[in-house]
Amino acid sequence: MVVRLRLARHGTRNNPFYHLVAIADHKPRDALPIEKLGEYDPIPRPAAFRPPKLDPNAPVLSSGLPGRAALASGADMAAEGSKMGGSQAVKLEKRLELDGNRIKYWLSVGAQPSKPVAKMLDKAGLIPEGKFYKGMFRHPLLEPHSNPLSPSAFKVNQELEA
């Protein structure tokens, strides 16, 4: 069974978010995965209004859902900042949360990342040195941050061809 690391779409129309999952290659996009490895929210949102990642070992708050309590406290903090005359620009952020240990495990046992996932993992530094997957930014024959026309890159290519 071929396992792939890919994005499963969730959310509503015009408001997507994705789960990074390990799933059998032949399964549909939103089928039940083997394991959830992370989350990706491509919509830039204010960082103050995001609920924090919840610790599964943390005690549950008795007053409603913890996520809603975090949203309310973030909104209150932003409202207090505007009352105090602070004209701070709100920083918009995309969110990417990954379980690095589990991703490294799945890559070590032969799971193949999709092109968008390979780009994300390469940016996050989770791809092992010497590995190359389709969709990654760097070329496997060149050193990172090297000029392809430089003499050192030419020497590397000649050594690999010989």
Secondary structure as GFF3:
##gff-version 3
##sequence-region A 1 162
A	DSSP	beta_strand	3	12	.	.	.	ID=ss1
A	DSSP	beta_strand	15	24	.	.	.	ID=ss2
A	DSSP	beta_strand	35	46	.	.	.	ID=ss3
A	DSSP	three_ten_helix	47	49	.	.	.	ID=ss4
A	DSSP	alpha_helix	66	83	.	.	.	ID=ss5
A	DSSP	beta_strand	92	98	.	.	.	ID=ss6
A	DSSP	alpha_helix	100	108	.	.	.	ID=ss7
A	DSSP	beta_strand	112	113	.	.	.	ID=ss8
A	DSSP	alpha_helix	115	124	.	.	.	ID=ss9
A	DSSP	alpha_helix	151	161	.	.	.	ID=ss10
###
